[in-house]
Amino acid sequence: MASMNEKDYYAILGVPETATDEEIRKAFQQKARQLHPDVNKDPGAEDAFKEVSEAYAVLSDDVKRLRYNAMRSGSSFAGYGSTTTAGGSSGDYAGSPFDWGFPFSTARAAATQRSRAYRPEPGADITMEVTLDEEAAASGVRRGLTYQRYVTCDHCHGNGSLESEHSTTCPTCGGTGRIGVDLSSLFGIGAIDMTCPECEGAGRVVINPCEKCGGTGRVMSASELVVDIPENSHDGDVICIDGMGNAGTNGEKTGDFVCFVEVPSEHLNTLQQRAFYVYGFAIPLAVLGLFYGSVLATAGWWVFLALIATIMLVRGGALGHTKRWWFNALKAVLVGIRSGVFVAVFIFLMSSCNNALLKH
């Protein structure tokens, strides 16, 4: 087998050395469909398919491609842990040449790319907060909202394919979502397992990817929505509108729009919430001391906790003036009590065990 630097991987894929990642991926997909042993019965098709896969495995990886280009040019950097950045500066990296960190950005273009991958997934919900004052929350209000979301592609009607709404098994990986590539000539590296670039690991592909949505069956669009917030709403209330979230891929269900009502005058800030929690946490400890008749002996603990809670409450700012604010404060106390009870019960059980041991 020819060594890696004796092979022209660009020529094998039929792309120029300046080819982008997307051009390399498309070239591989085209050749893989032509040469796959399940499709092409020519005697040399299997070897050609392996060679194309090897070329893609190298050129689709930024670090391997950089290394390969260095070897082709005869650069002295090809044999050592050093690379040259686009700006001309070099950086040293230790370890295997394929474990290097990449010295410059590998961000991909944000534009939609066509893909044959068939990966139907339900659309995610979209959440948004609507802030109201006390008067608006009490009387109710209508709010018009504008937001970005994925909507069903009207060109392919959400299927992702222009020719058929049905998917088919990926011809490159045979439905496994993975392909094996022999890179034994690559600095001693043997066979590797990689995600199939044809189906992107899904195992199935659409027949003819829609040019508008890139084969996903959905596109980004601005949407408008009027949310009716009922009267007597409070901080933390949730309003859900079905089917106004992100559209699913390849025809799957659309998510919901979830609106969270926020009334600043009704909710505690972080310090206030922690303060009331600590107050609640100290109560079971005080009760435990009363039960044992040693309130003074345990006073140090719960007095200390009460002091810490008071300091946090002072630092938290002015107390709220609405009934809902005090209701939320009470909830924080109850949560603290619940946690304190577990600690008090643990102390009680440990004390009981010690007393039993002392009697024996």
N, C-alpha and C positions, 0 to 999 in steps of 0.2 A: 504494500500500500504506500502511496506517495505520502511524504511528510506534509504537515500543514502548510509550510511556507512554499511548497512546490505546487500547491493547488491554487487556482484563481477562483476564489469563492464568488467574487463579483460576476465573473464570466459564467460560472455554473448557474447562478440565479438569473443572469441576463440583466444586471443592473449596473449603473456606473458607480464609481467609488464615492461619489457625492450623494448617493441615494439616501433618502430619508428612511426612518424606521417603518413608516407606512408603506413606502414603495417596496422595501425588502419583504415585508409581510405579504403584500399582494402578489409579488413575484413568486414567493414560495407557495402560496395557496394555488396559484395557477399551475405551476409545474407539478406540485404534489398531486393535484387532481388528475393530471395527465399520466403520471408515472406510478401511481399507487398500484401495487401488485394485484389488488382485487379488481382493478379496472383495466390495467394494461397487462396483457399476457405475453408480451415480448420477453425473450430470454434475458435481456439486459435491463429490463425495467426495474427490477428489484434493486440492483446495484446502483442504478441511476437515482432511484428514490432515496436510498441511503445517503448518497453523495449530496443530493439537494438538501436533505434534512441536516446533514453535517454542516453545510454552508450556512443554513439558516440559524443553527445553534450558535455559530460563531458570530455572524454579522448582526443578529438580533440582540446580542448582549453587548452593552456599551464597553465594558472592560475587555471582554474577549476581542471585540472588534478593534479596539485601540491597540491591543497587544499584537493582533494579526497584522494590522497596518504597519506597525513598527518592524515586524519581522520581514515583511515584504520589501520595505525600504532599506533593510540592512542596518537599521539603527542600533547603536550600541545599547540603547535603553531596553531593547527587546529581551535581553538576558538578565536583567536586574530589576529590583523592586523600585523602579523610578519611571515616572511618566511625565510627559510634557503637556501642559495645559494649552488651551486655545490662545492664551495671551503670551505663550512662549516661556513661562516660568516652569521649572521642574519641581516635583515634590517627591519625597522619598517615602516608601511604604514597605513595611516588613512583612514577611510571611509569603504564602503562596501567591503567585501572580493573579490568581482568580479570586483572592480574598481582599484585594485592594479596595480601599474607599475610592470613589470617583471624584477627582478634584474639581470638576465643574458641573454645572447644573444639567440634569437630564430631564427637565420638565418637558412634557409633551404639549403639542398644540391643543387648544381647547375646542377646536372645530370638530364637528361630528364626523366620525369615520365610519365607513361602511364595514359591516361585519356580518359574517354568515352565522354567527353564534345564535342558537335558539335557547334562550334562558328565560322562560316565563316566570316572573316573580310579582307578587302583589305590590301595588304602589304604597309608598309610605304616607303616613298621616302628615299634615302640615299643622303646626301649632303657632299660635300668635296670641300675644297679650294685649288686652284693651284696658287702658287705665281710665278710671272714672273718679269723680269727686263724690262726696256723700249724697249731694242732691240728685245727680244724674243716676246714681245707683238706686236711690229710693224711688224715683219717678219712672225709671226705664228710659231707654234711648235706642235709636237706630244708628248704626255706624257703617259707613261704606268703606270697604277695605280693598286695596289693590296689592297683589302679591304675584310672585313668580311660581309657576308649578309646571310639572310635566302633564301634557294633555295627549289624548289619543291622536295619532297621526291620521289626518283626513285623506292622505294620499294612498295609504295601504290599509286604512280602516283598522289600524292597531295590530295587524298581523305581522308586520315587519317584512313581508314579502309581497312583491307585486304579482307573482304568478300563482301562488297557492297559499292557503291558510294553514297548510299542514307542513310539519317539519320532516326532515329525513335524517337518517343516521349519517354522521360525519364520515366522508369517504377517506379522510386522511388517517384518523385514529381508529376507525371501525366502531366508534361509539364509546370508547374507553375514556376519552378526554385527555389522554396522555400519549406521547410517542417516545420511543427509545432511540437514541442517537449514539452511534459508536464514535467516540472521540479518542480512541486509543493512540492516535498519532499526535495528540495535543499534549505535549510535555508529560507523557505517562498517564494522563487521565483516560480512564476506560469509558465504558458505556454510561450514559447519563439518561435520566428520565425527566422529561420536560412537558409543560403544558402544551397541548396541541394548539397551534396558532390559527388553525382553520375554524375550530368551534370554541376556542378560548376556554377549554376544559369542560364545556357543557355536554359534549358527546353527540349533540344533534345540531343541525344547521337549517337555516331557512333556504328556500329554493333560490330566490333572487332578491337580495337585500334591497329594501326601498332606499332610494337616493335621498329622500327628504329626512327620514328619521334614522338612517344608518342601520336599519335592520332591527331596531329595538321596538318599533311600533309606537313610539311616543316622541314628542318634541317639546322643548321648553317654550312656554308662552306666558304672557301677562294675563291674569284673571282678575275680575272684579266681583265683589261679593258684598251683599248687605246683610249685616248681622243684627238681629233683633234681640236686645238685651232686656229681659223682662223687669218689671218694677220689683222693688225690694230685693235686688241682687246684692250679694256680699262678696267680699274678698275671697278668692279661691273658688268661686262658682265656675262651672265648666259648661260651655255650650258647644254641642257637636252637630255638624252639618254633614250628612252622609254624601259621599261621592264627590266632594270638592277638594280632595287632596291630590296627591300625585297619581297619575295613571300608571297602571302596571305595565311591565314589559311583555311584548308579544301577546297582547290581548287579555292579560290577567286583570283582576279586580282593582278598581281605583280606590285609593285611601280616602280618609275623611279630613275635614277641616275642623280643628279643635281650637276653640277660643277660650282663653283663661281670663276671667274678670279679675282685675286688680284695683282695689280701693286702698290707697296708701294709708289713709287715716285709720284703717281697721286692722292692719297687720303689724306685728311686733318686729323690731329690727333684731339682728342676730344677738346682740348683747342682752336685750330685754328678754328674748326667748330663753337664753341660757340661764339668766338670773332666776326666772320663775321655775325653770327645771330644777335648779339646785335647791331652791326653797322646798320644792316637793320632795326631792331626794333626802333632805334632812329630816323630814317629818317622821318616817318610819324608824329612824335611828333614835329620835327622841322618845317615841312610843316604846321602843324596845328597852330603853333605860328606865322608863316608868314601870314597865312590866317587871323588871328585875328589882325595882325599888332602889335603883342607883342612878337617878337622874343626874345628880351632881358628878358622879364618876364618869358618865358618858357625855357630860355637858361640853367638854372640850371639843369633841368632834362636831356635834351638830351646831354649836355656837360658831365654830370656825367656818362651817359651810354657809351658815346664814350670813356671816360677815362678808364672805366672798361674794355671795349673791347680791347683797346690798351694794357693794362696790360696783359690780357689773351693771346693776340697775341704774345707779347714779350716772355712770359713764355712758349708758345707753340713751340718755336724753330724757325729755319730758314724757310723762305717762300719757297714754291715749285717753280720749274723752268719750269715746263711743261705747255702746254696750257690746258691740262685736269685738272691740279691742280687748275688753276685760274678759269676754268669753274665750278668746284665743289665749289670754294669759292663764286662765283657769285650766285650759287644755294642756298647756305646758307644765303646769303644776302637777296635774294628774299623771302625765307621762313620767315626771320625776319621781312621784310617789311609787309608781309601778316598778321603776328601776330600784328605788330604795328598799322596797319590800323584799326583793330577791336578796339584797345584801343583808338585810336584817334577819331574814330566815336562815341564811348561811351562818351568820354569827351565832344565832340561837342554837342551831344544830351542833356547831362546833363546841359551844359552851356546854351543851347537854352531854356530849360524848366525853368531854374532859371531866365533868362531874361524876359520870358513871365510872370512869376509870379510877378516879380518886377514891370512891367508895369501896372498890374492890381491892 
